[in-house]
């Protein structure tokens, strides 16, 4: 008995027509949509400040207007976290839409994640719930299930638990569903999108992924026939490493052991996942706190031609009097210029000024006035990419943890009944897994100084203020070299801004992969916009571009 679960959204703003494509492209039992991220919760929180009835992903409702009839005709259940901060409000809006369209669907929702009242200085504080509230809704006959902040993988574990009748302690099965859910959650990232070796297939318009789940927790990741992109062991490995860390991948229902995952190509565009082991979840739930951190403003000065360093020093000195009151001032000079450049753009460097302060006035008029007044009185060729505005609010993300019993996890059924979802029956404190033995190193031989990316893929992402960079080898010999060469110290050498930070390396031999966690590189999270790449999306590609002495036998 196979359960086919597809994904039609990896974030709030993903491809609008993906829902229709997934419903018309092939057979499905359940269609999921992931709309939430740390930054999304902040955006929805600001929406709710303006309108208490807001707080959910309105895009989902517009997609459903086009597709609810299709889903009903084909018997496809829809499960989504688009409820955001207001799952009850979205559920009501879906019911109103269904009534207007004359489609008889049963709509349920899950609540209990909202802990904002217990964190009064937060704009939004939400616990990451598991999948058993979703399962309760589906078992009661719901056609559409709307949630707030659940784990991304819960959108898969909930339907799987409902369909197969899994109990809360069937950890291996649940862990298999968590791994499948993690592969699906970012949509086209599993089908060639954002993939290091994107030239291996046609990724101009990758299709969205689906998982064929089995009762034992194993699955096959694939996509609808005829859709773009491709699914292979590499695309699945990349997504498995995305925004994870060590061997234990903890969630509210189960801790999945990523060091037990086995991947195998199962035919064109089909990757089998099996062998996943699970353990009891940790005794606490993660709560994401989103706060308003203050106001920020930014000016990017363009420095062209000769004397770049001297020009930068001049404008910094000229701006200094206007910056004296600001709480945080950051200057970054990006030397994008080239000598004897064939175009003005390639002859130019960018000097970025970012200013933060609790007072909007300090980063607004004071900054913009000082920058504009330099237009005729600074370095030769003075101009900026855009005039500074009045300053905009920025957010700060923080993780805290609460006991399972601190949330009232409830499934609210289509007929109004409220079904309490009990906390996990067993828990286990998360301990570090001992590092596994490394493979035998390659024998000595000639080397060539070349980019790491010639022999390894990478994918990187953010978790609060930390970044993770997953690196994997495509062959056994490349893994033998990578496992010994790319240590945490070598990572720091290659990524200079990580040198003062804590870098932890996790080894996953069955995936031929290393996962690096760089603590604090993203400041207070994506909304803080601490660095040039605030979500560390391209940190892995930067690492792949760095040069090492690589054995010629691998090149």
C-alpha positions in Angstrom: 0.0 0.0 0.0 1.6 3.3 -1.2 0.8 6.8 -0.2 1.6 9.4 -2.8 2.3 12.8 -1.2 3.3 15.8 -3.4 4.5 19.3 -2.6 3.3 22.5 -4.3 5.1 25.2 -2.3 8.5 25.6 -0.7 8.0 29.1 0.6 5.6 32.0 0.7 5.9 33.3 -2.8 6.8 30.1 -4.6 5.5 29.3 -8.1 1.8 30.2 -8.2 0.7 27.5 -10.7 2.5 24.7 -9.0 -0.7 23.6 -7.2 -2.5 23.1 -10.5 0.5 21.4 -12.1 0.7 18.9 -9.3 -3.0 18.2 -9.3 -3.2 17.7 -13.1 0.3 16.1 -13.7 -0.3 12.7 -12.2 -1.8 10.6 -9.4 -1.6 12.0 -5.8 -3.3 11.1 -2.5 -2.1 14.2 -0.6 -0.8 17.6 -1.7 1.2 19.6 0.8 2.3 23.2 0.8 5.0 24.8 2.9 4.7 28.5 3.3 6.5 29.3 6.5 10.0 30.3 7.4 11.6 32.3 10.1 11.3 35.5 8.0 7.7 34.7 7.0 6.6 34.5 10.6 7.9 38.1 11.1 6.2 39.3 7.9 2.9 37.7 9.0 3.3 39.2 12.5 3.6 42.7 11.0 0.6 42.0 8.9 -1.4 41.1 12.0 -0.4 44.3 13.7 -2.2 46.2 10.9 -5.2 43.8 10.7 -6.0 41.2 13.5 -7.8 39.1 10.9 -4.6 38.7 8.8 -1.6 36.6 9.7 -2.0 33.8 7.1 -0.6 33.2 3.6 -3.1 34.8 1.3 -1.5 33.3 -1.8 -2.7 29.9 -0.7 -6.3 31.1 -0.7 -5.9 32.5 -4.3 -4.3 29.2 -5.4 -7.2 27.2 -3.9 -9.8 29.3 -5.7 -8.4 27.9 -8.9 -7.7 24.4 -7.6 -10.1 23.4 -4.9 -12.5 21.8 -7.4 -9.7 19.9 -9.0 -8.6 18.5 -5.7 -12.1 17.5 -4.8 -12.8 15.8 -8.1 -9.5 13.8 -7.8 -9.9 12.9 -4.2 -6.7 14.7 -3.2 -6.3 15.8 0.4 -4.6 19.2 0.9 -2.4 19.8 4.0 -0.6 23.1 4.5 1.0 25.3 7.1 -0.3 28.4 5.3 -2.3 29.3 8.4 0.8 30.9 9.8 -0.2 33.0 12.8 -4.0 32.6 12.2 -4.9 29.0 11.1 -8.5 29.4 12.4 -8.9 32.5 10.2 -7.6 30.7 7.1 -9.8 27.7 7.8 -12.8 30.0 7.9 -11.7 31.7 4.7 -11.4 28.3 3.0 -14.9 27.3 4.1 -16.3 30.6 2.8 -14.5 30.0 -0.5 -15.8 26.4 -0.8 -19.4 27.6 0.0 -19.1 30.3 -2.7 -17.8 27.8 -5.3 -20.3 25.1 -4.3 -17.7 22.5 -3.4 -18.5 20.2 -0.5 -15.2 19.9 1.4 -14.5 19.4 5.1 -12.0 21.9 6.5 -10.1 21.3 9.7 -7.3 23.1 11.4 -4.5 22.6 14.0 -3.8 25.1 16.7 -1.8 25.4 19.9 1.5 26.6 18.6 0.9 30.3 19.5 2.8 31.1 22.7 3.1 34.9 22.0 1.1 35.7 25.2 3.9 33.9 27.2 6.5 36.1 25.5 5.1 39.6 25.7 8.1 41.3 24.1 7.8 39.2 20.9 5.9 40.0 17.8 5.3 36.3 17.3 6.3 33.3 19.4 5.3 29.9 18.0 6.2 26.3 19.0 7.1 23.8 16.3 4.3 21.2 16.5 4.5 17.7 15.1 2.2 15.8 12.7 -0.3 14.1 15.0 -2.7 17.0 15.0 -2.8 16.8 11.2 -3.3 13.0 11.5 -6.3 13.5 13.8 -7.9 15.9 11.4 -7.4 13.5 8.5 -8.7 10.5 10.4 -11.8 12.4 11.1 -12.4 12.9 7.4 -11.0 16.3 6.7 -10.3 17.2 3.0 -8.3 20.3 3.8 -6.1 20.7 6.9 -4.7 24.1 7.8 -1.9 24.5 10.4 0.1 27.2 11.9 3.8 26.6 12.9 4.4 22.9 12.6 7.7 21.4 11.5 8.0 21.3 7.7 8.3 17.5 7.8 5.0 17.3 9.8 3.1 18.0 6.6 4.2 14.5 5.6 4.4 12.6 8.9 0.8 13.6 9.7 -0.8 12.2 6.5 1.5 9.1 6.7 0.5 8.4 10.4 -3.2 8.8 9.5 -3.0 6.6 6.4 -0.9 3.8 7.8 -2.3 3.9 11.3 1.1 4.5 12.9 1.3 4.9 16.7 3.4 7.7 18.4 6.2 5.2 19.3 6.8 3.7 15.9 9.9 5.7 15.6 11.6 4.1 12.6 8.5 4.5 10.5 8.0 8.1 11.6 11.7 8.9 11.0 11.4 7.6 7.5 8.5 10.0 6.9 10.5 12.8 8.4 13.3 12.2 6.0 10.9 12.1 3.0 9.2 15.3 4.3 12.5 17.1 4.6 13.3 16.2 1.0 9.9 17.5 -0.2 9.6 20.6 2.0 11.6 22.9 -0.3 9.9 22.0 -3.5 12.0 22.2 -6.6 15.3 22.0 -4.5 14.7 18.2 -4.7 14.3 18.2 -8.5 17.4 20.1 -9.6 16.7 23.6 -8.3 19.6 25.4 -6.6 21.7 22.3 -7.3 25.5 22.4 -7.4 25.6 20.2 -10.5 22.6 21.9 -12.2 24.2 21.2 -15.7 23.4 17.5 -15.3 19.9 18.2 -16.5 17.4 20.7 -17.8 16.5 22.9 -14.8 14.9 25.8 -16.6 11.5 24.9 -15.0 11.9 22.0 -12.6 8.8 20.2 -11.6 7.8 19.8 -8.0 8.6 16.6 -6.1 6.5 13.8 -4.6 7.2 10.9 -2.4 5.8 7.4 -2.6 5.6 6.4 1.0 5.3 2.8 2.3 4.1 1.4 5.6 7.6 0.5 6.8 8.7 4.2 6.5 10.7 3.7 3.3 9.9 6.0 0.3 10.8 6.8 -3.3 11.3 10.5 -4.2 10.2 11.3 -7.8 8.2 13.8 -9.8 5.3 13.7 -12.3 6.2 12.4 -15.7 7.2 15.0 -18.3 8.0 17.8 -15.8 11.3 19.6 -15.8 14.3 19.1 -13.7 15.6 15.7 -12.5 15.7 13.6 -9.4 18.9 11.6 -8.6 20.9 10.6 -5.6 22.7 14.0 -5.7 19.6 16.2 -5.7 18.2 14.2 -2.8 21.5 14.3 -0.9 21.7 18.0 -1.3 18.3 18.5 0.2 18.9 16.1 3.0 21.9 18.2 4.1 20.0 21.5 3.8 19.4 23.3 7.1 20.4 20.2 9.1 23.4 19.5 11.3 24.6 16.3 12.9 23.4 12.7 12.8 20.4 13.3 15.0 17.7 15.4 13.3 15.3 16.2 16.2 11.6 17.0 15.9 8.5 16.9 18.1 7.4 13.4 17.0 10.7 11.6 16.5 14.5 12.1 16.3 15.5 10.8 12.9 19.0 9.4 12.5 20.5 10.9 9.4 23.5 8.6 9.7 21.2 5.6 8.9 19.7 7.0 5.7 20.5 4.9 2.6 19.9 6.3 -0.9 19.8 4.4 -4.2 18.8 5.3 -7.7 15.6 3.3 -8.5 15.2 4.2 -12.1 15.0 7.5 -14.0 13.9 10.4 -11.7 13.4 7.9 -8.8 15.5 7.7 -5.6 14.8 5.2 -2.9 15.2 6.1 0.7 15.4 3.3 3.2 17.0 2.1 6.4 16.1 5.2 8.4 16.2 4.7 12.1 14.3 6.8 14.7 14.5 7.5 18.4 12.2 9.2 20.9 12.0 12.9 20.4 13.8 15.3 22.8 12.0 16.4 26.0 11.4 20.0 24.7 9.8 21.8 21.8 11.5 24.5 19.8 9.8 27.9 19.9 10.7 30.5 17.4 10.6 34.1 18.8 10.4 37.0 16.3 11.0 40.4 17.7 11.4 43.9 16.2 15.0 44.8 16.7 14.8 48.4 15.7 15.4 50.3 12.4 18.0 50.0 9.7 19.1 51.9 6.7 21.6 51.2 3.9 23.7 53.1 1.4 25.9 51.6 -1.3 28.5 53.9 -2.6 29.9 53.1 -6.0 33.7 53.6 -6.3 35.1 53.5 -9.8 38.5 53.2 -11.4 41.7 54.2 -9.5 42.4 54.8 -5.8 39.6 52.6 -4.6 40.9 52.3 -1.0 41.6 56.0 -0.7 38.1 56.9 -2.1 36.5 54.5 0.5 38.5 56.1 3.3 37.4 59.6 2.3 33.7 58.9 2.2 33.9 57.0 5.5 35.6 60.0 7.1 33.0 62.4 5.6 30.1 60.3 6.9 31.5 59.8 10.4 29.8 62.9 12.0 26.3 61.7 10.9 26.9 58.3 12.4 27.9 59.2 15.9 24.6 58.5 17.5 23.8 55.2 15.7 23.9 52.0 17.9 25.5 49.9 15.1 27.5 50.9 12.1 28.9 48.5 9.6 31.1 49.2 6.5 31.9 46.6 3.9 34.0 47.2 0.8 33.4 44.6 -2.0 36.3 44.8 -4.5 34.3 43.9 -7.5 36.5 46.1 -9.7 39.0 44.9 -12.2 42.1 46.7 -13.6 41.8 48.1 -17.1 38.2 47.0 -17.1 36.2 46.8 -20.4 33.1 48.4 -18.8 32.4 51.0 -16.1 30.5 48.4 -14.0 33.5 46.0 -13.9 35.7 48.9 -13.1 33.7 49.7 -9.9 33.8 48.5 -6.3 30.9 48.7 -3.9 31.2 50.3 -0.4 28.2 49.2 1.7 27.1 51.2 4.8 24.5 49.6 7.1 23.3 51.5 10.1 21.0 50.2 12.9 19.4 52.0 15.8 16.2 51.8 18.0 15.3 55.3 16.8 14.1 55.5 13.2 15.2 59.2 13.0 18.8 58.3 13.7 19.0 55.9 10.7 16.6 58.0 8.5 16.9 61.6 7.8 20.3 62.0 9.6 21.8 59.3 7.4 20.1 60.1 4.1 20.8 63.9 4.5 24.5 63.3 5.1 24.9 60.9 2.1 23.0 63.2 -0.3 25.0 66.2 0.7 28.2 64.6 -0.5 26.9 64.4 -4.1 29.2 67.2 -5.2 31.7 67.2 -2.4 33.3 63.8 -2.1 35.4 61.4 -4.2 35.6 61.7 -8.0 32.8 59.8 -9.7 30.6 59.9 -6.6 27.2 58.1 -6.9 25.2 55.6 -5.0 23.1 52.6 -6.1 19.9 54.1 -4.7 19.2 57.1 -2.4 18.7 56.1 1.2 15.1 56.1 2.5 13.7 56.9 5.9 14.8 53.6 7.5 12.9 50.3 7.8 12.2 48.0 10.7 14.2 44.9 11.1 13.6 41.7 13.0 15.5 39.5 15.4 15.0 35.7 15.6 15.7 33.6 18.7 15.1 30.0 19.6 13.9 29.0 23.1 12.6 25.6 24.3 9.6 24.6 26.3 8.4 21.2 27.7 6.0 19.3 25.4 3.2 19.9 28.0 3.6 23.7 27.7 1.5 23.7 24.4 -2.2 22.9 24.0 -1.9 21.0 20.7 -5.5 20.7 19.4 -7.1 19.3 16.2 -10.2 21.4 15.4 -12.4 19.3 13.2 -14.7 20.3 10.4 -17.7 19.9 12.7 -16.2 22.1 15.4 -15.1 19.2 17.7 -11.8 19.8 19.4 -9.5 16.8 19.8 -6.6 17.3 22.2 -3.3 15.9 20.9 -1.2 14.5 23.8 2.5 15.3 24.1 5.0 12.7 23.1 4.7 9.6 25.4 8.5 9.1 25.6 11.4 11.5 25.2 15.2 11.2 25.1 17.8 13.8 25.8 19.8 14.6 22.6 23.4 13.4 23.0 26.1 13.8 20.4 26.7 10.8 18.3 30.3 9.6 18.4 32.1 10.5 15.2 32.2 7.4 12.9 35.4 6.1 11.5 36.7 7.8 8.4 37.5 5.9 5.2 41.0 5.0 4.3 42.8 8.0 2.8 43.8 8.0 -0.8 47.4 7.0 -1.5 49.8 9.8 -2.2 50.0 11.1 -5.7 50.2 14.2 -7.9 47.8 17.1 -7.1 46.5 20.2 -8.8 45.5 23.4 -7.2 41.8 23.6 -8.3 38.3 24.5 -7.0 36.7 22.2 -4.5 33.5 22.2 -6.6 35.2 20.1 -9.2 34.9 17.0 -6.9 32.2 18.0 -4.3 28.8 19.5 -4.2 27.5 21.8 -1.5 24.2 23.3 -0.2 23.9 25.9 2.5 21.2 27.6 4.5 20.3 29.3 7.8 18.9 28.4 11.2 18.5 31.5 13.2 21.9 33.2 13.5 23.8 30.0 12.4 24.6 28.7 8.9 25.1 25.2 7.8 27.0 24.0 4.8 26.5 20.4 3.7 29.3 19.1 1.4 29.1 15.7 -0.3 31.3 13.7 -2.7 30.0 12.0 -5.8 32.3 9.0 -5.8 33.9 6.8 -3.1 37.4 8.0 -4.0 36.4 11.6 -3.7 34.8 10.8 -0.3 38.1 9.2 0.8 39.9 12.4 0.0 37.2 14.9 1.2 36.7 13.2 4.6 40.4 13.8 5.5 41.0 17.1 3.7 38.0 19.2 4.6 38.4 19.5 8.4 36.8 22.3 10.5 40.2 24.0 10.5 40.5 23.8 6.7 36.9 25.2 6.4 38.0 28.2 8.5 41.0 28.7 6.2 38.7 28.7 3.1 35.9 30.8 4.6 37.8 33.7 6.4 34.7 35.2 8.1 34.2 31.9 10.0 37.6 32.1 11.6 36.5 33.8 14.9 33.4 31.7 15.1 32.7 28.2 16.3 32.6 25.7 13.4 31.5 22.2 14.0 31.9 19.3 11.5 29.5 16.4 11.4 30.4 13.2 9.4 27.7 11.3 7.5 29.6 8.4 5.8 26.5 6.7 4.2 25.8 10.0 2.4 29.5 10.5 1.7 28.9 13.9 3.3 30.2 16.4 5.8 27.9 19.0 7.4 29.4 22.2 8.9 27.6 24.4 11.3 29.0 28.0 11.7 27.6 29.6 14.8 26.7 33.3 14.8 27.7 34.1 11.2 24.2 35.4 10.5 23.9 37.7 13.5 20.4 37.6 14.9 18.9 35.8 11.9 17.8 36.5 8.4 15.6 39.5 9.3 18.6 41.1 10.9 20.3 41.1 7.4 23.7 40.9 9.1 25.7 40.0 6.1 25.7 40.3 2.3 24.0 36.9 2.0 21.7 37.0 5.0 20.4 33.4 4.6 23.8 31.9 3.7 22.2 30.5 0.5 25.4 30.9 -1.5 27.9 30.1 1.3 28.3 26.6 -0.1 28.9 27.9 -3.6 31.6 30.2 -2.3 33.2 27.2 -0.5 33.1 25.2 -3.8 34.9 28.0 -5.6 37.8 28.0 -3.2 41.0 26.2 -4.4 42.8 23.3 -2.7 45.4 20.8 -3.7 43.2 18.1 -5.2 44.5 14.7 -6.3 44.8 14.6 -10.1 43.2 11.2 -10.0 39.9 12.8 -9.0 40.0 15.5 -11.7 
